[in-house]
């Protein structure tokens, strides 16, 4: 039986669309007869630095559990010092992933997110003569490619992948411009989701605050999500009808001050409802209460949230993009 190791920054019960996609793909592979392992780790070490500052030290380790037929390994770098650098943590993660490969002898690696998982996974795969697929999800090439520290790492990873997949043609075009040799070993395709039953979900906690036409969006709201444009469009719509702008999720912490100021200056702050970070079932439960689902993202591929809204029969194009197009035309 061939063994596949998927590396990812999240996996259920972690909240996030990437984790849900990895979960779905893992089970598809199991049904096809593969043995599937998922290695979960992050290349952002905020928690480790906080623990070091609190003198909560630990050795590098991983925890392995069997989860619905998938062997899940959660990797944790060592916490040894308050002045540790990223390369210290990344070196530990590489060693942990290498130990997993020595133990299980994987036949294929598949990394989700090229800038976090991709380089480390591809380096290990190349050193061991194992093919590796890299899946580009969005911010990898929309934003991180402009980082002087990450640019060469990203292009090297693209060049040394056995295959590269993309959730949009725009992403694939940019990657092929950066690394022309991937022209014959890359592809883009639509995302997909597993079927959902919305009538079995709990009643949302804030449903009594939803009044008028409910315009909703779901996600971790940050710079690329285009929230400013949605706020400006809703300000225009408010003069025509009663609305509630529902954000299912929360703003990323590093941008919270900016978004709080933007909301206060938007002219619709009193009509905005923010759920905060909630679990997947609670987030899905809000979809049937939306009259319109909005994705005003500046850059996005084919997000799970869009597909889930479509499955919930929430109008997308006719009631969202037309008012936004009218607004943009006016300005």
Secondary structure, DSSP 4 states (H G I P E B T S, - for coil): --EEEEEES--TTS-SHHHHHHHHHHHHHHHTT-EEEEEE--S--HHHHHHHHTT--B--EEEEEEETTEEEEEEE--B--TT--HHHHHHHHHHHHHHHHHHH--SEEEEESIIIIIHHHHHHHHHTT-EEEEEE-SHHHHTGGG-HHHHHHHHHHHHT-SEEEESSHHHHHHHHHH-GGGGGSEEE---------GGGSPPPTTGGG--SEEEEEEEEE-GGG-HHHHHHHHHHHHTTS-EEEEEEEEE-GGGHHHHHHHHHTSS-GGGEEE--S--HHHHHHTGGG-SEE----SS--S-HHHHHHHHTT-B-IIIIIHHHHHHHHH-
